[in-house]
């Protein structure tokens, strides 16, 4: 577990600032707030005009004026909402691809293939997607090698997955075979077997009362689903059963 990559929303790298789209969204939001405040009938000016005109015999005009002010405010607010929506959804496909990738990378790293699949699903042109993905790799926002190493460490520790299962998961995420091999090398074979023993020890109690062969199949099958090889699974299960006083003669046979 030698390489580490810190994943941060703000770590966009040199020359690839996340400023413009977010600044535009903020400006649009401010504009929407000002539009609603000035157009609505709840400001000081709106109250002064409405109540002043309604003080005399023509008081009804004051109410109509206040209603008109509300109507005008709605139009202003609607216009700002439309403007904000246009700002948040840039028409330039490169900007669209960039914003999509930044959102997906918020809080968790992803492989290049995962991001490419997301852009394809959103119908981003291939040329624009390739430009953004390559740029993100250049500045370190996409790093499949670091992703694979972190994945192996996390999934082995939290789920007890062995090499075979980890390799399959990384392949489905589009990680290159060479990078997978490098990441898997960090998983020590002795640690892998120790994890298998811990998994069997946790499961062993729930199998008590079953026939020996059924216990064997259940425990060894659990290890197989997590990617452990048949030889290791049989050895670990046999030792666990022997420690409980079970007769283990013939338990070296394949299951």
Secondary structure, DSSP 4 states (H G I P E B T S, - for coil): --------TT---TT--SHHHHHHHHHHHHHHHHHHHHHSTTSHHHHHHHHHHTSSTTHHHHHHHHHHHHHHHHHHHHHHHHHHHHHHS-SSHHHHHHHHHHHHHSSS---HHHHHHHHHHTT--HHHHHHHHHHHHHTTS--HHHHHHHHHHHHHHHH---HHHHHHHHHHTT--HHHHHHHHTTS-HHHHHHHHHHHHHHHHGGGTTS-HHHHHHHHHHHHHHTT--HHHHHHHHHHHHHHTT---TTTTS--
